[in-house]
Amino acid sequence: MSDFRAPLDDIGFALAAQADLAGLARLPGFEAADEKLVAALLDEAGKLAGEVLAPTNRAGDAEGVALENGVVRLPTGFDTAYRAYVDGGWNGLSFDPDYGGQGLPWTIALAVQEMFEAANLAFSVGTLLTRGAVELLSHHGSPEQKALYLPDMIAGTWSGTMNLTEPQAGTDLARIRTRADRAGDGTYRIAGQKIFITYGEHELTENIVHLVLARLPDAPAGVKGISLFIVPKYLLKEDGRPGARNDLRCVSLERKLGIHGSPTCVMAYGDNGGATGFLVGEENHGLAYMFTMMNNARVGVGVQGLGIAERAYQQALGYARERVQGRRDGRDTTIVEHPDVRRMLLSMKARIEAGRGLTYAAGAAYDRSRAHPDKKERAAAHLRFDLLTPVVKAW
């Protein structure tokens, strides 16, 4: 069973009851998020999820991805689905209108993301990383970097990645060895290898903006000596459009137990003299900046779990309604009539509803932390979001 129906009624209820959507729409800058607009937006997102993304899910699992002559080939239909995603403006729902975003509450973007993750996780995990990269650059990029990168990343015509993990370091970032040398012209030469880079190479977008943690030769030891760099797949020309290929490449793809349609890449930087990188913020403060993207991804992973749980529940319910087992009153019965099966389905449904309410409440806390007119309310909402972020991922 590969069909998916967006749970619009359940999503609408959680937005109203747990996120207080009406209250969010009264905050400065969120006035456009009225009930009618949000309902229409969610309806269109549900159609894209069910009619465009979900049909590509099986192809992603069955075909997987392949690396051919340095080019990553994605499963059938992913390119068409991505064009529909970009044409609909779905990547920019919650981002700054000054850079092409729509300025809606992040909570609404989470609700849309839930539907897309449920429809095709392998497809949507790439867009999750791009949105996280946009969030990072929005907070920590220079005005020039924002002007160069944010419009295309928000539009989805460029994508973004997170480059932390290395073969010898795992999640112990104090041990990373990727090197950054000052080039003398304000740029840096990046050399090293990163592993587990989601959508590190593909042909869906015109450019890929890699956010790379690396260490300067004179950096302090440990995590205090990590800097963050923008390392684009294609260097930008004077007009801001992609130009020459940077010194980076995907050398292999990881073999995984699941989400086969998502390319998880081993990336090599600087095999031919050093990839050109551009410092984000100050030297040796990179890990602090990267936490912005990591926290965004933590909530995003929670939304992935929520979406997959909803998809699993729908397929379990559909199977239970079709699977014949036993007879009652002279007729065949399906297992959905068995009390213990009903108990299991209702338990699944309850956990999903709890997870959805928790996730949207966290999103609403973040929205209030950036838009509430009262400073104390913003601070309290920020603390609540910090508390709920790991809980959302854990649930």
Secondary structure, 3 states (H helix, E strand, C coil): CCCCCCCHHHHHHHHHHCCCHHHHCCCCCCCCCCHHHHHHHHHHHHHHHHHHHHHHHHHHHHHCCEEECCEEECCCCHHHHHHHHHHCCHHHCCCCHHHCCCCCCHHHHHHHHHHHHHHCHHHHHHHHHHHHHHHHHHHHCCHHHHHHHHHHHHHCCEEEEEECCECCCECCHHHCCCEEEECCCCCEEEEEEEEEEECCCCCCCCEEEEEEEEECCCCCCHHHHEEEEEEECEEECCCCCEEEECCEEEEEECCCCCCCCCCEEEEEECCCCCEEEEECCCCCCHHHHHHHHHHHHHHHHHHHHHHHHHHHHHHHHHHHHHCEEEEECCEEEEHHHCHHHHHHHHHHHHHHHHHHHHHHHHHHHHHHHHHCCCHHHHHHHHHHHHHHHHHHHHC
